[in-house]
Amino acid sequence: MPNPFFMQTLLRFFFYLLYHPFAFAYDLVAAVVSLGRWKDWVLSVVPFIEGTRILEIGHGPGHLQRVLLSRSLVAVGIDESAPMGRLAKRTLARVLHTNSNPSNDPQHRAYTQINLTRGIAQHLPFSSESFDTVIATFPSKYIADARTLPEVKRCLINGGRFIVLPVAMHMGRGILDRMMSLLFRVTHQSPEDSIEIFSKRFERPFIEAGFQVEIKQVEVKSSLLVIVIATKPSSR
């Protein structure tokens, strides 16, 4: 049986490579391990967004940013990885160029504002109550850090939402689904415990930070996603 410490060290190194020097391969790897569902998983948080000022923590290649901008939302992204920042900017600039025309097309106007910055969730470089919704899809352990949650709460308006998509589970019965389900458990992208046990454990830091928490289970293309909606209480 593999040593747990060795496996964790190996996984940390793998994800470091994927988010930094090999960021260009992120989409390919994500597509393979999700059996082509990764972008659908990420975009599953969109129906839960409220308001127009949206912050995405860990924007990655920029796919969610592209959708937010296409809806004429005020989208801001932050990521610790400089290579991911460059990749996302190229993605959004490419879409901007594709939609470039002399008309007043609403989608074209939306893509004129690309707001990406480098930073970490524990120290968000934004003013208090700057956003209506904050989003994080498939974040690592930093998301429940004792420094992250107060920062997110500070940046949200009263009644604002912090939407987190922490894990996904392959539910298909095919051999590939089963193989990827095992891989996801090994890499902690899928919970080892039941959804109910995982949800209770995952929501605890959010509740302790003063959020009102609701857990959603969403089915997307033979997979089950857990979506956490943590709401900052309104002032009385």
KALINSUL-V223377 format. One record per residue. N is the residue number from 1. RES is the residue in one small letter. PSI is psi in radians with two decimals (* if undefined). Layout:
<<N RES PSI> <N RES PSI>>
//
This chain:
<<1 m 2.27> <2 p 2.52> <3 n 2.19> <4 p -0.69> <5 f -0.74> <6 f -0.74> <7 m -0.74> <8 q -0.73> <9 t -0.74> <10 l -0.73> <11 l -0.72> <12 r -0.73> <13 f -0.73> <14 f -0.84> <15 f -0.55> <16 y -0.81> <17 l -0.73> <18 l -0.56> <19 y -0.21> <20 h -1.64> <21 p -0.47> <22 f 0.50> <23 a -0.52> <24 f -0.37> <25 a 0.03> <26 y -0.87> <27 d -0.71> <28 l -0.82> <29 v -0.78> <30 a -0.71> <31 a -0.70> <32 v -0.88> <33 v -0.40> <34 s 0.04> <35 l 0.73> <36 g 0.20> <37 r -0.05> <38 w -0.86> <39 k -0.64> <40 d -0.66> <41 w -0.88> <42 v -0.74> <43 l -0.11> <44 s -0.28> <45 v -0.28> <46 v -0.76> <47 p -0.29> <48 f -0.02> <49 i 2.41> <50 e 2.56> <51 g -3.01> <52 t -0.26> <53 r 1.91> <54 i 2.27> <55 l 2.25> <56 e 2.11> <57 i 2.17> <58 g 1.10> <59 h -0.30> <60 g -2.43> <61 p -0.15> <62 g 0.27> <63 h -0.72> <64 l -0.65> <65 q -0.72> <66 r -0.77> <67 v -0.72> <68 l -0.76> <69 l -0.63> <70 s -0.35> <71 r 0.22> <72 s 0.54> <73 l 2.74> <74 v 1.63> <75 a 2.31> <76 v 2.42> <77 g 2.52> <78 i 2.43> <79 d 2.50> <80 e -0.45> <81 s 2.07> <82 a -0.74> <83 p -0.65> <84 m -0.66> <85 g -0.78> <86 r -0.69> <87 l -0.78> <88 a -0.71> <89 k -0.69> <90 r -0.69> <91 t -0.85> <92 l -0.64> <93 a -0.62> <94 r -0.73> <95 v -0.68> <96 l -0.77> <97 h -0.71> <98 t -0.65> <99 n 0.05> <100 s 2.20> <101 n 2.83> <102 p -0.11> <103 s 3.11> <104 n 0.75> <105 d 2.24> <106 p -0.69> <107 q -0.69> <108 h -0.74> <109 r -0.64> <110 a -0.68> <111 y 0.04> <112 t -0.15> <113 q 1.69> <114 i 2.00> <115 n 1.57> <116 l 2.46> <117 t 2.76> <118 r 2.34> <119 g -3.09> <120 i 2.72> <121 a -0.44> <122 q -0.29> <123 h 1.36> <124 l 2.19> <125 p 0.88> <126 f 2.70> <127 s 2.77> <128 s 2.51> <129 e 0.71> <130 s -0.35> <131 f 2.61> <132 d -0.61> <133 t 2.41> <134 v 2.41> <135 i 2.50> <136 a 2.15> <137 t 2.23> <138 f 0.90> <139 p 2.83> <140 s -2.93> <141 k -0.29> <142 y -0.39> <143 i -0.52> <144 a 0.25> <145 d 2.52> <146 a -0.29> <147 r -0.45> <148 t -0.87> <149 l -0.75> <150 p -0.59> <151 e -0.78> <152 v -0.79> <153 k -0.70> <154 r -0.70> <155 c -0.24> <156 l 2.58> <157 i 2.85> <158 n 2.24> <159 g -0.01> <160 g 2.82> <161 r 2.43> <162 f 1.91> <163 i 2.14> <164 v 2.24> <165 l 1.69> <166 p -0.61> <167 v 2.83> <168 a 2.63> <169 m 2.27> <170 h 2.21> <171 m -0.12> <172 g 2.77> <173 r -0.05> <174 g 2.86> <175 i -0.67> <176 l -0.73> <177 d -0.74> <178 r -0.70> <179 m -0.79> <180 m -0.54> <181 s -0.73> <182 l -0.77> <183 l -0.74> <184 f -0.62> <185 r -0.69> <186 v -0.69> <187 t 0.08> <188 h 0.37> <189 q -0.14> <190 s 2.42> <191 p 2.51> <192 e -0.52> <193 d 3.12> <194 s 2.80> <195 i -0.71> <196 e -0.81> <197 i -0.78> <198 f -0.80> <199 s -0.78> <200 k -0.73> <201 r -0.70> <202 f -0.61> <203 e -0.29> <204 r -0.85> <205 p -0.56> <206 f -0.73> <207 i -0.75> <208 e -0.47> <209 a -0.04> <210 g 0.19> <211 f 2.66> <212 q 2.17> <213 v 2.37> <214 e 2.34> <215 i 2.22> <216 k 2.50> <217 q 2.11> <218 v 2.26> <219 e 2.23> <220 v 1.92> <221 k 1.13> <222 s 0.55> <223 s 2.71> <224 l 2.20> <225 l 2.54> <226 v 2.15> <227 i 2.16> <228 v 2.21> <229 i 1.84> <230 a 2.07> <231 t 2.30> <232 k 2.13> <233 p 2.52> <234 s 2.59> <235 s 2.52> <236 r *>>
//
